[in-house]
Amino acid sequence: MSDIKTIDARNTFCPGPLMELITYMKQASVGDTLELLSTDDGTATDVPMWVKKCGHEMISSEKKGDVWHLMVRKAK
């Protein structure tokens, strides 16, 4: 199992956090897990929609304080 790569997109706004995730996802290997940190509430909707559309796996989406923690596994 690979390490979790954390992407800190806090204090950026739509579509910034999603664009950061896409950039790192392109560099990741199948099976890698990425954690996206975001303070933009739109991320909680945008990321799961993109993950489903692209066929990856949404592991979790949780808001801790002001920060969204979204875990995504690259599936293909």
PQR file with spaces between the fields and no chain letter, atoms N, CA, C, O and H, PARSE charges and radii, in Angstrom:
ATOM       1  N    MET     1       0.848   -1.191    0.000 -0.4000 1.5000
ATOM       2  CA   MET     1       0.000    0.000    0.000 -0.0000 2.0000
ATOM       3  C    MET     1       0.885    1.243    0.000  0.5500 1.7000
ATOM       4  O    MET     1       1.912    1.277    0.677 -0.5500 1.4000
ATOM       5  N    SER     2       0.499    2.234   -0.737 -0.4000 1.5000
ATOM       6  CA   SER     2       1.301    3.440   -0.864 -0.0000 2.0000
ATOM       7  C    SER     2       1.007    4.409    0.272  0.5500 1.7000
ATOM       8  O    SER     2       0.005    4.288    0.977 -0.5500 1.4000
ATOM       9  H    SER     2      -0.336    2.207   -1.287  0.4000 1.0000
ATOM      10  N    ASP     3       1.902    5.363    0.426 -0.4000 1.5000
ATOM      11  CA   ASP     3       1.685    6.434    1.384 -0.0000 2.0000
ATOM      12  C    ASP     3       0.582    7.355    0.874  0.5500 1.7000
ATOM      13  O    ASP     3       0.262    7.371   -0.314 -0.5500 1.4000
ATOM      14  H    ASP     3       2.716    5.461   -0.146  0.4000 1.0000
ATOM      15  N    ILE     4       0.020    8.106    1.782 -0.4000 1.5000
ATOM      16  CA   ILE     4      -1.013    9.069    1.409 -0.0000 2.0000
ATOM      17  C    ILE     4      -0.327   10.396    1.093  0.5500 1.7000
ATOM      18  O    ILE     4       0.455   10.902    1.898 -0.5500 1.4000
ATOM      19  H    ILE     4       0.280    8.093    2.748  0.4000 1.0000
ATOM      20  N    LYS     5      -0.617   10.950   -0.063 -0.4000 1.5000
ATOM      21  CA   LYS     5      -0.091   12.245   -0.477 -0.0000 2.0000
ATOM      22  C    LYS     5      -1.116   13.298   -0.097  0.5500 1.7000
ATOM      23  O    LYS     5      -2.278   13.205   -0.494 -0.5500 1.4000
ATOM      24  H    LYS     5      -1.252   10.539   -0.717  0.4000 1.0000
ATOM      25  N    THR     6      -0.701   14.298    0.667 -0.4000 1.5000
ATOM      26  CA   THR     6      -1.595   15.376    1.082 -0.0000 2.0000
ATOM      27  C    THR     6      -1.427   16.582    0.163  0.5500 1.7000
ATOM      28  O    THR     6      -0.312   17.037   -0.095 -0.5500 1.4000
ATOM      29  H    THR     6       0.243   14.374    0.990  0.4000 1.0000
ATOM      30  N    ILE     7      -2.542   17.083   -0.317 -0.4000 1.5000
ATOM      31  CA   ILE     7      -2.584   18.258   -1.180 -0.0000 2.0000
ATOM      32  C    ILE     7      -3.231   19.381   -0.383  0.5500 1.7000
ATOM      33  O    ILE     7      -4.416   19.314   -0.056 -0.5500 1.4000
ATOM      34  H    ILE     7      -3.448   16.714   -0.108  0.4000 1.0000
ATOM      35  N    ASP     8      -2.460   20.404   -0.075 -0.4000 1.5000
ATOM      36  CA   ASP     8      -2.976   21.509    0.732 -0.0000 2.0000
ATOM      37  C    ASP     8      -3.499   22.615   -0.182  0.5500 1.7000
ATOM      38  O    ASP     8      -2.732   23.427   -0.699 -0.5500 1.4000
ATOM      39  H    ASP     8      -1.498   20.458   -0.341  0.4000 1.0000
ATOM      40  N    ALA     9      -4.815   22.631   -0.370 -0.4000 1.5000
ATOM      41  CA   ALA     9      -5.454   23.661   -1.204 -0.0000 2.0000
ATOM      42  C    ALA     9      -6.298   24.597   -0.347  0.5500 1.7000
ATOM      43  O    ALA     9      -7.241   25.221   -0.832 -0.5500 1.4000
ATOM      44  H    ALA     9      -5.439   21.971    0.050  0.4000 1.0000
ATOM      45  N    ARG    10      -5.944   24.687    0.940 -0.4000 1.5000
ATOM      46  CA   ARG    10      -6.676   25.592    1.825 -0.0000 2.0000
ATOM      47  C    ARG    10      -6.501   27.031    1.354  0.5500 1.7000
ATOM      48  O    ARG    10      -5.464   27.401    0.804 -0.5500 1.4000
ATOM      49  H    ARG    10      -5.177   24.181    1.335  0.4000 1.0000
ATOM      50  N    ASN    11      -7.531   27.829    1.580 -0.4000 1.5000
ATOM      51  CA   ASN    11      -7.537   29.258    1.227 -0.0000 2.0000
ATOM      52  C    ASN    11      -7.453   29.510   -0.271  0.5500 1.7000
ATOM      53  O    ASN    11      -7.050   30.592   -0.697 -0.5500 1.4000
ATOM      54  H    ASN    11      -8.374   27.529    2.027  0.4000 1.0000
ATOM      55  N    THR    12      -7.833   28.510   -1.081 -0.4000 1.5000
ATOM      56  CA   THR    12      -8.023   28.719   -2.513 -0.0000 2.0000
ATOM      57  C    THR    12      -9.498   28.492   -2.798  0.5500 1.7000
ATOM      58  O    THR    12     -10.196   27.852   -2.012 -0.5500 1.4000
ATOM      59  H    THR    12      -8.160   27.630   -0.734  0.4000 1.0000
ATOM      60  N    PHE    13      -9.964   29.007   -3.906 -0.4000 1.5000
ATOM      61  CA   PHE    13     -11.387   28.944   -4.203 -0.0000 2.0000
ATOM      62  C    PHE    13     -11.636   28.245   -5.526  0.5500 1.7000
ATOM      63  O    PHE    13     -10.758   28.170   -6.385 -0.5500 1.4000
ATOM      64  H    PHE    13      -9.396   29.526   -4.545  0.4000 1.0000
ATOM      65  N    CYS    14     -12.842   27.738   -5.673 -0.4000 1.5000
ATOM      66  CA   CYS    14     -13.279   27.009   -6.855 -0.0000 2.0000
ATOM      67  C    CYS    14     -12.845   27.733   -8.118  0.5500 1.7000
ATOM      68  O    CYS    14     -13.050   28.941   -8.237 -0.5500 1.4000
ATOM      69  H    CYS    14     -13.556   27.799   -4.976  0.4000 1.0000
ATOM      70  N    PRO    15     -12.257   27.029   -9.049 -0.5600 1.5000
ATOM      71  CA   PRO    15     -12.015   25.586   -9.114  0.2800 2.0000
ATOM      72  C    PRO    15     -10.635   25.173   -8.614  0.5500 1.7000
ATOM      73  O    PRO    15     -10.188   24.065   -8.908 -0.5500 1.4000
ATOM      74  N    GLY    16      -9.949   26.035   -7.865 -0.4000 1.5000
ATOM      75  CA   GLY    16      -8.592   25.760   -7.411 -0.0000 2.0000
ATOM      76  C    GLY    16      -8.354   24.412   -6.763  0.5500 1.7000
ATOM      77  O    GLY    16      -7.468   23.679   -7.205 -0.5500 1.4000
ATOM      78  H    GLY    16     -10.311   26.935   -7.626  0.4000 1.0000
ATOM      79  N    PRO    17      -9.120   24.045   -5.714 -0.5600 1.5000
ATOM      80  CA   PRO    17      -8.869   22.760   -5.064  0.2800 2.0000
ATOM      81  C    PRO    17      -9.026   21.565   -6.014  0.5500 1.7000
ATOM      82  O    PRO    17      -8.223   20.634   -5.974 -0.5500 1.4000
ATOM      83  N    LEU    18     -10.044   21.588   -6.855 -0.4000 1.5000
ATOM      84  CA   LEU    18     -10.236   20.496   -7.809 -0.0000 2.0000
ATOM      85  C    LEU    18      -9.090   20.455   -8.817  0.5500 1.7000
ATOM      86  O    LEU    18      -8.615   19.374   -9.165 -0.5500 1.4000
ATOM      87  H    LEU    18     -10.697   22.345   -6.887  0.4000 1.0000
ATOM      88  N    MET    19      -8.649   21.598   -9.282 -0.4000 1.5000
ATOM      89  CA   MET    19      -7.528   21.640  -10.243 -0.0000 2.0000
ATOM      90  C    MET    19      -6.248   21.089   -9.614  0.5500 1.7000
ATOM      91  O    MET    19      -5.471   20.401  -10.276 -0.5500 1.4000
ATOM      92  H    MET    19      -9.035   22.476   -9.000  0.4000 1.0000
ATOM      93  N    GLU    20      -6.033   21.395   -8.332 -0.4000 1.5000
ATOM      94  CA   GLU    20      -4.875   20.849   -7.620 -0.0000 2.0000
ATOM      95  C    GLU    20      -4.971   19.326   -7.558  0.5500 1.7000
ATOM      96  O    GLU    20      -3.989   18.629   -7.814 -0.5500 1.4000
ATOM      97  H    GLU    20      -6.664   21.954   -7.794  0.4000 1.0000
ATOM      98  N    LEU    21      -6.159   18.808   -7.217 -0.4000 1.5000
ATOM      99  CA   LEU    21      -6.350   17.361   -7.150 -0.0000 2.0000
ATOM     100  C    LEU    21      -6.087   16.726   -8.508  0.5500 1.7000
ATOM     101  O    LEU    21      -5.402   15.705   -8.583 -0.5500 1.4000
ATOM     102  H    LEU    21      -6.956   19.374   -7.008  0.4000 1.0000
ATOM     103  N    ILE    22      -6.607   17.298   -9.568 -0.4000 1.5000
ATOM     104  CA   ILE    22      -6.422   16.740  -10.910 -0.0000 2.0000
ATOM     105  C    ILE    22      -4.941   16.708  -11.271  0.5500 1.7000
ATOM     106  O    ILE    22      -4.466   15.722  -11.833 -0.5500 1.4000
ATOM     107  H    ILE    22      -7.162   18.127   -9.506  0.4000 1.0000
ATOM     108  N    THR    23      -4.212   17.766  -10.959 -0.4000 1.5000
ATOM     109  CA   THR    23      -2.775   17.815  -11.253 -0.0000 2.0000
ATOM     110  C    THR    23      -2.039   16.669  -10.562  0.5500 1.7000
ATOM     111  O    THR    23      -1.245   15.969  -11.190 -0.5500 1.4000
ATOM     112  H    THR    23      -4.598   18.567  -10.502  0.4000 1.0000
ATOM     113  N    TYR    24      -2.301   16.481   -9.281 -0.4000 1.5000
ATOM     114  CA   TYR    24      -1.630   15.410   -8.540 -0.0000 2.0000
ATOM     115  C    TYR    24      -2.118   14.034   -8.977  0.5500 1.7000
ATOM     116  O    TYR    24      -1.339   13.080   -8.986 -0.5500 1.4000
ATOM     117  H    TYR    24      -2.947   17.050   -8.771  0.4000 1.0000
ATOM     118  N    MET    25      -3.383   13.916   -9.334 -0.4000 1.5000
ATOM     119  CA   MET    25      -3.933   12.635   -9.766 -0.0000 2.0000
ATOM     120  C    MET    25      -3.239   12.159  -11.044  0.5500 1.7000
ATOM     121  O    MET    25      -2.990   10.964  -11.207 -0.5500 1.4000
ATOM     122  H    MET    25      -4.016   14.690   -9.327  0.4000 1.0000
ATOM     123  N    LYS    26      -2.927   13.088  -11.946 -0.4000 1.5000
ATOM     124  CA   LYS    26      -2.236   12.729  -13.187 -0.0000 2.0000
ATOM     125  C    LYS    26      -0.849   12.155  -12.909  0.5500 1.7000
ATOM     126  O    LYS    26      -0.363   11.315  -13.666 -0.5500 1.4000
ATOM     127  H    LYS    26      -3.129   14.058  -11.814  0.4000 1.0000
ATOM     128  N    GLN    27      -0.212   12.602  -11.832 -0.4000 1.5000
ATOM     129  CA   GLN    27       1.129   12.154  -11.468 -0.0000 2.0000
ATOM     130  C    GLN    27       1.113   10.887  -10.619  0.5500 1.7000
ATOM     131  O    GLN    27       2.133   10.207  -10.500 -0.5500 1.4000
ATOM     132  H    GLN    27      -0.606   13.284  -11.216  0.4000 1.0000
ATOM     133  N    ALA    28      -0.025   10.568  -10.035 -0.4000 1.5000
ATOM     134  CA   ALA    28      -0.139    9.431   -9.117 -0.0000 2.0000
ATOM     135  C    ALA    28      -0.201    8.109   -9.881  0.5500 1.7000
ATOM     136  O    ALA    28      -0.528    8.069  -11.067 -0.5500 1.4000
ATOM     137  H    ALA    28      -0.853   11.120  -10.132  0.4000 1.0000
ATOM     138  N    SER    29       0.119    7.044   -9.175 -0.4000 1.5000
ATOM     139  CA   SER    29       0.007    5.695   -9.725 -0.0000 2.0000
ATOM     140  C    SER    29      -1.328    5.092   -9.313  0.5500 1.7000
ATOM     141  O    SER    29      -1.914    5.499   -8.310 -0.5500 1.4000
ATOM     142  H    SER    29       0.385    7.077   -8.211  0.4000 1.0000
ATOM     143  N    VAL    30      -1.807    4.125  -10.084 -0.4000 1.5000
ATOM     144  CA   VAL    30      -3.043    3.432   -9.732 -0.0000 2.0000
ATOM     145  C    VAL    30      -2.884    2.834   -8.336  0.5500 1.7000
ATOM     146  O    VAL    30      -1.879    2.188   -8.038 -0.5500 1.4000
ATOM     147  H    VAL    30      -1.331    3.794  -10.899  0.4000 1.0000
ATOM     148  N    GLY    31      -3.881    3.053   -7.490 -0.4000 1.5000
ATOM     149  CA   GLY    31      -3.850    2.561   -6.122 -0.0000 2.0000
ATOM     150  C    GLY    31      -3.392    3.598   -5.112  0.5500 1.7000
ATOM     151  O    GLY    31      -3.584    3.417   -3.910 -0.5500 1.4000
ATOM     152  H    GLY    31      -4.698    3.577   -7.732  0.4000 1.0000
ATOM     153  N    ASP    32      -2.782    4.692   -5.587 -0.4000 1.5000
ATOM     154  CA   ASP    32      -2.346    5.755   -4.682 -0.0000 2.0000
ATOM     155  C    ASP    32      -3.550    6.457   -4.065  0.5500 1.7000
ATOM     156  O    ASP    32      -4.600    6.583   -4.695 -0.5500 1.4000
ATOM     157  H    ASP    32      -2.626    4.839   -6.564  0.4000 1.0000
ATOM     158  N    THR    33      -3.384    6.913   -2.824 -0.4000 1.5000
ATOM     159  CA   THR    33      -4.418    7.656   -2.127 -0.0000 2.0000
ATOM     160  C    THR    33      -3.954    9.092   -1.943  0.5500 1.7000
ATOM     161  O    THR    33      -2.833    9.347   -1.501 -0.5500 1.4000
ATOM     162  H    THR    33      -2.531    6.810   -2.312  0.4000 1.0000
ATOM     163  N    LEU    34      -4.833   10.024   -2.288 -0.4000 1.5000
ATOM     164  CA   LEU    34      -4.556   11.440   -2.136 -0.0000 2.0000
ATOM     165  C    LEU    34      -5.539   12.041   -1.140  0.5500 1.7000
ATOM     166  O    LEU    34      -6.728   11.721   -1.166 -0.5500 1.4000
ATOM     167  H    LEU    34      -5.744    9.817   -2.646  0.4000 1.0000
ATOM     168  N    GLU    35      -5.049   12.905   -0.270 -0.4000 1.5000
ATOM     169  CA   GLU    35      -5.902   13.628    0.665 -0.0000 2.0000
ATOM     170  C    GLU    35      -5.882   15.090    0.260  0.5500 1.7000
ATOM     171  O    GLU    35      -4.821   15.713    0.214 -0.5500 1.4000
ATOM     172  H    GLU    35      -4.084   13.165   -0.250  0.4000 1.0000
ATOM     173  N    LEU    36      -7.043   15.635   -0.032 -0.4000 1.5000
ATOM     174  CA   LEU    36      -7.174   17.041   -0.408 -0.0000 2.0000
ATOM     175  C    LEU    36      -7.698   17.827    0.786  0.5500 1.7000
ATOM     176  O    LEU    36      -8.732   17.483    1.359 -0.5500 1.4000
ATOM     177  H    LEU    36      -7.905   15.129    0.005  0.4000 1.0000
ATOM     178  N    LEU    37      -6.984   18.881    1.157 -0.4000 1.5000
ATOM     179  CA   LEU    37      -7.422   19.784    2.216 -0.0000 2.0000
ATOM     180  C    LEU    37      -7.949   21.051    1.563  0.5500 1.7000
ATOM     181  O    LEU    37      -7.262   21.659    0.742 -0.5500 1.4000
ATOM     182  H    LEU    37      -6.144   19.160    0.691  0.4000 1.0000
ATOM     183  N    SER    38      -9.155   21.451    1.918 -0.4000 1.5000
ATOM     184  CA   SER    38      -9.763   22.620    1.296 -0.0000 2.0000
ATOM     185  C    SER    38     -10.665   23.355    2.278  0.5500 1.7000
ATOM     186  O    SER    38     -11.357   22.741    3.090 -0.5500 1.4000
ATOM     187  H    SER    38      -9.713   20.957    2.584  0.4000 1.0000
ATOM     188  N    THR    39     -10.644   24.681    2.186 -0.4000 1.5000
ATOM     189  CA   THR    39     -11.553   25.502    2.988 -0.0000 2.0000
ATOM     190  C    THR    39     -12.723   26.005    2.157  0.5500 1.7000
ATOM     191  O    THR    39     -13.572   26.739    2.663 -0.5500 1.4000
ATOM     192  H    THR    39     -10.083   25.180    1.525  0.4000 1.0000
ATOM     193  N    ASP    40     -12.778   25.619    0.882 -0.4000 1.5000
ATOM     194  CA   ASP    40     -13.873   26.008   -0.011 -0.0000 2.0000
ATOM     195  C    ASP    40     -14.981   24.960    0.080  0.5500 1.7000
ATOM     196  O    ASP    40     -14.777   23.803   -0.287 -0.5500 1.4000
ATOM     197  H    ASP    40     -12.089   25.023    0.470  0.4000 1.0000
ATOM     198  N    ASP    41     -16.159   25.370    0.573 -0.4000 1.5000
ATOM     199  CA   ASP    41     -17.264   24.420    0.753 -0.0000 2.0000
ATOM     200  C    ASP    41     -17.707   23.760   -0.553  0.5500 1.7000
ATOM     201  O    ASP    41     -18.239   22.650   -0.520 -0.5500 1.4000
ATOM     202  H    ASP    41     -16.325   26.310    0.871  0.4000 1.0000
ATOM     203  N    GLY    42     -17.505   24.407   -1.693 -0.4000 1.5000
ATOM     204  CA   GLY    42     -17.862   23.812   -2.978 -0.0000 2.0000
ATOM     205  C    GLY    42     -17.084   22.548   -3.284  0.5500 1.7000
ATOM     206  O    GLY    42     -17.527   21.709   -4.069 -0.5500 1.4000
ATOM     207  H    GLY    42     -17.073   25.308   -1.719  0.4000 1.0000
ATOM     208  N    THR    43     -15.924   22.416   -2.661 -0.4000 1.5000
ATOM     209  CA   THR    43     -15.085   21.231   -2.865 -0.0000 2.0000
ATOM     210  C    THR    43     -15.825   19.958   -2.460  0.5500 1.7000
ATOM     211  O    THR    43     -15.652   18.914   -3.088 -0.5500 1.4000
ATOM     212  H    THR    43     -15.564   23.097   -2.024  0.4000 1.0000
ATOM     213  N    ALA    44     -16.638   20.041   -1.427 -0.4000 1.5000
ATOM     214  CA   ALA    44     -17.359   18.870   -0.923 -0.0000 2.0000
ATOM     215  C    ALA    44     -18.337   18.314   -1.950  0.5500 1.7000
ATOM     216  O    ALA    44     -18.705   17.142   -1.877 -0.5500 1.4000
ATOM     217  H    ALA    44     -16.779   20.889   -0.917  0.4000 1.0000
ATOM     218  N    THR    45     -18.759   19.126   -2.895 -0.4000 1.5000
ATOM     219  CA   THR    45     -19.655   18.691   -3.970 -0.0000 2.0000
ATOM     220  C    THR    45     -18.879   18.403   -5.247  0.5500 1.7000
ATOM     221  O    THR    45     -19.097   17.382   -5.899 -0.5500 1.4000
ATOM     222  H    THR    45     -18.461   20.079   -2.954  0.4000 1.0000
ATOM     223  N    ASP    46     -17.967   19.316   -5.601 -0.4000 1.5000
ATOM     224  CA   ASP    46     -17.233   19.210   -6.866 -0.0000 2.0000
ATOM     225  C    ASP    46     -16.350   17.977   -6.950  0.5500 1.7000
ATOM     226  O    ASP    46     -16.353   17.281   -7.966 -0.5500 1.4000
ATOM     227  H    ASP    46     -17.790   20.145   -5.071  0.4000 1.0000
ATOM     228  N    VAL    47     -15.598   17.700   -5.899 -0.4000 1.5000
ATOM     229  CA   VAL    47     -14.644   16.585   -5.943 -0.0000 2.0000
ATOM     230  C    VAL    47     -15.352   15.239   -6.079  0.5500 1.7000
ATOM     231  O    VAL    47     -14.985   14.463   -6.961 -0.5500 1.4000
ATOM     232  H    VAL    47     -15.595   18.265   -5.074  0.4000 1.0000
ATOM     233  N    PRO    48     -16.355   14.921   -5.245 -0.5600 1.5000
ATOM     234  CA   PRO    48     -17.024   13.625   -5.428  0.2800 2.0000
ATOM     235  C    PRO    48     -17.645   13.460   -6.826  0.5500 1.7000
ATOM     236  O    PRO    48     -17.637   12.360   -7.379 -0.5500 1.4000
ATOM     237  N    MET    49     -18.179   14.542   -7.392 -0.4000 1.5000
ATOM     238  CA   MET    49     -18.750   14.447   -8.743 -0.0000 2.0000
ATOM     239  C    MET    49     -17.656   14.120   -9.762  0.5500 1.7000
ATOM     240  O    MET    49     -17.856   13.277  -10.636 -0.5500 1.4000
ATOM     241  H    MET    49     -18.185   15.436   -6.943  0.4000 1.0000
ATOM     242  N    TRP    50     -16.508   14.780   -9.653 -0.4000 1.5000
ATOM     243  CA   TRP    50     -15.390   14.533  -10.574 -0.0000 2.0000
ATOM     244  C    TRP    50     -14.854   13.124  -10.402  0.5500 1.7000
ATOM     245  O    TRP    50     -14.572   12.440  -11.386 -0.5500 1.4000
ATOM     246  H    TRP    50     -16.346   15.465   -8.943  0.4000 1.0000
ATOM     247  N    VAL    51     -14.711   12.683   -9.151 -0.4000 1.5000
ATOM     248  CA   VAL    51     -14.184   11.338   -8.865 -0.0000 2.0000
ATOM     249  C    VAL    51     -15.081   10.276   -9.499  0.5500 1.7000
ATOM     250  O    VAL    51     -14.588    9.339  -10.126 -0.5500 1.4000
ATOM     251  H    VAL    51     -14.940   13.238   -8.352  0.4000 1.0000
ATOM     252  N    LYS    52     -16.390   10.421   -9.338 -0.4000 1.5000
ATOM     253  CA   LYS    52     -17.338    9.462   -9.913 -0.0000 2.0000
ATOM     254  C    LYS    52     -17.270    9.484  -11.436  0.5500 1.7000
ATOM     255  O    LYS    52     -17.249    8.433  -12.076 -0.5500 1.4000
ATOM     256  H    LYS    52     -16.791   11.183   -8.828  0.4000 1.0000
ATOM     257  N    LYS    53     -17.237   10.674  -12.012 -0.4000 1.5000
ATOM     258  CA   LYS    53     -17.187   10.829  -13.466 -0.0000 2.0000
ATOM     259  C    LYS    53     -15.935   10.169  -14.053  0.5500 1.7000
ATOM     260  O    LYS    53     -15.989    9.572  -15.129 -0.5500 1.4000
ATOM     261  H    LYS    53     -17.254   11.528  -11.493  0.4000 1.0000
ATOM     262  N    CYS    54     -14.825   10.278  -13.350 -0.4000 1.5000
ATOM     263  CA   CYS    54     -13.553    9.755  -13.856 -0.0000 2.0000
ATOM     264  C    CYS    54     -13.302    8.299  -13.479  0.5500 1.7000
ATOM     265  O    CYS    54     -12.357    7.686  -13.974 -0.5500 1.4000
ATOM     266  H    CYS    54     -14.781   10.762  -12.477  0.4000 1.0000
ATOM     267  N    GLY    55     -14.136    7.744  -12.610 -0.4000 1.5000
ATOM     268  CA   GLY    55     -14.003    6.327  -12.267 -0.0000 2.0000
ATOM     269  C    GLY    55     -13.003    6.030  -11.169  0.5500 1.7000
ATOM     270  O    GLY    55     -12.524    4.902  -11.051 -0.5500 1.4000
ATOM     271  H    GLY    55     -14.903    8.243  -12.208  0.4000 1.0000
ATOM     272  N    HIS    56     -12.680    7.039  -10.357 -0.4000 1.5000
ATOM     273  CA   HIS    56     -11.792    6.809   -9.222 -0.0000 2.0000
ATOM     274  C    HIS    56     -12.645    6.459   -8.001  0.5500 1.7000
ATOM     275  O    HIS    56     -13.865    6.335   -8.113 -0.5500 1.4000
ATOM     276  H    HIS    56     -13.069    7.956  -10.452  0.4000 1.0000
ATOM     277  N    GLU    57     -12.015    6.302   -6.847 -0.4000 1.5000
ATOM     278  CA   GLU    57     -12.742    5.889   -5.645 -0.0000 2.0000
ATOM     279  C    GLU    57     -12.715    6.992   -4.591  0.5500 1.7000
ATOM     280  O    GLU    57     -11.649    7.434   -4.163 -0.5500 1.4000
ATOM     281  H    GLU    57     -11.025    6.403   -6.756  0.4000 1.0000
ATOM     282  N    MET    58     -13.888    7.422   -4.188 -0.4000 1.5000
ATOM     283  CA   MET    58     -14.012    8.400   -3.099 -0.0000 2.0000
ATOM     284  C    MET    58     -13.983    7.616   -1.797  0.5500 1.7000
ATOM     285  O    MET    58     -14.891    6.829   -1.529 -0.5500 1.4000
ATOM     286  H    MET    58     -14.754    7.062   -4.536  0.4000 1.0000
ATOM     287  N    ILE    59     -12.964    7.818   -0.995 -0.4000 1.5000
ATOM     288  CA   ILE    59     -12.820    7.070    0.249 -0.0000 2.0000
ATOM     289  C    ILE    59     -13.573    7.751    1.390  0.5500 1.7000
ATOM     290  O    ILE    59     -14.314    7.108    2.134 -0.5500 1.4000
ATOM     291  H    ILE    59     -12.226    8.458   -1.213  0.4000 1.0000
ATOM     292  N    SER    60     -13.367    9.074    1.514 -0.4000 1.5000
ATOM     293  CA   SER    60     -14.058    9.789    2.587 -0.0000 2.0000
ATOM     294  C    SER    60     -14.101   11.282    2.294  0.5500 1.7000
ATOM     295  O    SER    60     -13.304   11.816    1.523 -0.5500 1.4000
ATOM     296  H    SER    60     -12.765    9.596    0.910  0.4000 1.0000
ATOM     297  N    SER    61     -15.050   11.927    2.929 -0.4000 1.5000
ATOM     298  CA   SER    61     -15.201   13.382    2.838 -0.0000 2.0000
ATOM     299  C    SER    61     -15.702   13.840    4.195  0.5500 1.7000
ATOM     300  O    SER    61     -16.819   13.517    4.600 -0.5500 1.4000
ATOM     301  H    SER    61     -15.698   11.494    3.555  0.4000 1.0000
ATOM     302  N    GLU    62     -14.863   14.599    4.897 -0.4000 1.5000
ATOM     303  CA   GLU    62     -15.206   14.996    6.252 -0.0000 2.0000
ATOM     304  C    GLU    62     -14.735   16.420    6.506  0.5500 1.7000
ATOM     305  O    GLU    62     -13.629   16.795    6.116 -0.5500 1.4000
ATOM     306  H    GLU    62     -13.956   14.861    4.568  0.4000 1.0000
ATOM     307  N    LYS    63     -15.571   17.202    7.154 -0.4000 1.5000
ATOM     308  CA   LYS    63     -15.191   18.565    7.514 -0.0000 2.0000
ATOM     309  C    LYS    63     -14.761   18.583    8.972  0.5500 1.7000
ATOM     310  O    LYS    63     -15.513   18.191    9.864 -0.5500 1.4000
ATOM     311  H    LYS    63     -16.469   16.897    7.471  0.4000 1.0000
ATOM     312  N    LYS    64     -13.526   19.049    9.198 -0.4000 1.5000
ATOM     313  CA   LYS    64     -12.987   19.177   10.550 -0.0000 2.0000
ATOM     314  C    LYS    64     -12.705   20.656   10.769  0.5500 1.7000
ATOM     315  O    LYS    64     -11.771   21.210   10.190 -0.5500 1.4000
ATOM     316  H    LYS    64     -12.914   19.367    8.473  0.4000 1.0000
ATOM     317  N    GLY    65     -13.507   21.284   11.599 -0.4000 1.5000
ATOM     318  CA   GLY    65     -13.389   22.729   11.779 -0.0000 2.0000
ATOM     319  C    GLY    65     -13.788   23.424   10.487  0.5500 1.7000
ATOM     320  O    GLY    65     -14.903   23.237    9.999 -0.5500 1.4000
ATOM     321  H    GLY    65     -14.265   20.834   12.070  0.4000 1.0000
ATOM     322  N    ASP    66     -12.886   24.223    9.933 -0.4000 1.5000
ATOM     323  CA   ASP    66     -13.155   24.932    8.681 -0.0000 2.0000
ATOM     324  C    ASP    66     -12.579   24.220    7.467  0.5500 1.7000
ATOM     325  O    ASP    66     -12.684   24.721    6.348 -0.5500 1.4000
ATOM     326  H    ASP    66     -11.981   24.374   10.330  0.4000 1.0000
ATOM     327  N    VAL    67     -11.971   23.052    7.676 -0.4000 1.5000
ATOM     328  CA   VAL    67     -11.230   22.392    6.600 -0.0000 2.0000
ATOM     329  C    VAL    67     -11.892   21.078    6.184  0.5500 1.7000
ATOM     330  O    VAL    67     -12.189   20.220    7.016 -0.5500 1.4000
ATOM     331  H    VAL    67     -11.886   22.644    8.585  0.4000 1.0000
ATOM     332  N    TRP    68     -12.115   20.945    4.871 -0.4000 1.5000
ATOM     333  CA   TRP    68     -12.580   19.684    4.303 -0.0000 2.0000
ATOM     334  C    TRP    68     -11.386   18.767    4.093  0.5500 1.7000
ATOM     335  O    TRP    68     -10.347   19.192    3.588 -0.5500 1.4000
ATOM     336  H    TRP    68     -11.874   21.641    4.196  0.4000 1.0000
ATOM     337  N    HIS    69     -11.540   17.511    4.482 -0.4000 1.5000
ATOM     338  CA   HIS    69     -10.536   16.466    4.255 -0.0000 2.0000
ATOM     339  C    HIS    69     -11.183   15.442    3.336  0.5500 1.7000
ATOM     340  O    HIS    69     -12.087   14.716    3.749 -0.5500 1.4000
ATOM     341  H    HIS    69     -12.384   17.165    4.892  0.4000 1.0000
ATOM     342  N    LEU    70     -10.725   15.382    2.096 -0.4000 1.5000
ATOM     343  CA   LEU    70     -11.292   14.452    1.114 -0.0000 2.0000
ATOM     344  C    LEU    70     -10.223   13.454    0.708  0.5500 1.7000
ATOM     345  O    LEU    70      -9.133   13.832    0.278 -0.5500 1.4000
ATOM     346  H    LEU    70      -9.991   15.972    1.760  0.4000 1.0000
ATOM     347  N    MET    71     -10.546   12.181    0.849 -0.4000 1.5000
ATOM     348  CA   MET    71      -9.612   11.105    0.512 -0.0000 2.0000
ATOM     349  C    MET    71     -10.082   10.433   -0.773  0.5500 1.7000
ATOM     350  O    MET    71     -11.231   10.005   -0.880 -0.5500 1.4000
ATOM     351  H    MET    71     -11.431   11.874    1.199  0.4000 1.0000
ATOM     352  N    VAL    72      -9.176   10.348   -1.745 -0.4000 1.5000
ATOM     353  CA   VAL    72      -9.490    9.798   -3.044 -0.0000 2.0000
ATOM     354  C    VAL    72      -8.416    8.784   -3.435  0.5500 1.7000
ATOM     355  O    VAL    72      -7.225    9.038   -3.254 -0.5500 1.4000
ATOM     356  H    VAL    72      -8.242   10.696   -1.658  0.4000 1.0000
ATOM     357  N    ARG    73      -8.837    7.627   -3.973 -0.4000 1.5000
ATOM     358  CA   ARG    73      -7.897    6.615   -4.458 -0.0000 2.0000
ATOM     359  C    ARG    73      -7.952    6.578   -5.981  0.5500 1.7000
ATOM     360  O    ARG    73      -9.029    6.518   -6.574 -0.5500 1.4000
ATOM     361  H    ARG    73      -9.805    7.420   -4.120  0.4000 1.0000
ATOM     362  N    LYS    74      -6.786    6.614   -6.598 -0.4000 1.5000
ATOM     363  CA   LYS    74      -6.714    6.531   -8.056 -0.0000 2.0000
ATOM     364  C    LYS    74      -7.024    5.102   -8.475  0.5500 1.7000
ATOM     365  O    LYS    74      -6.349    4.167   -8.044 -0.5500 1.4000
ATOM     366  H    LYS    74      -5.911    6.662   -6.116  0.4000 1.0000
ATOM     367  N    ALA    75      -8.035    4.927   -9.309 -0.4000 1.5000
ATOM     368  CA   ALA    75      -8.498    3.592   -9.683 -0.0000 2.0000
ATOM     369  C    ALA    75      -8.066    3.165  -11.076  0.5500 1.7000
ATOM     370  O    ALA    75      -8.116    1.980  -11.406 -0.5500 1.4000
ATOM     371  H    ALA    75      -8.584    5.686   -9.659  0.4000 1.0000
ATOM     372  N    LYS    76      -7.640    4.123  -11.898 -0.4000 1.5000
ATOM     373  CA   LYS    76      -7.212    3.734  -13.255 -0.0000 2.0000
ATOM     374  C    LYS    76      -6.225    4.722  -13.818  0.5500 1.7000
ATOM     375  O    LYS    76      -5.759    4.555  -14.945 -0.5500 1.4000
ATOM     376  H    LYS    76      -7.599    5.086  -11.630  0.4000 1.0000
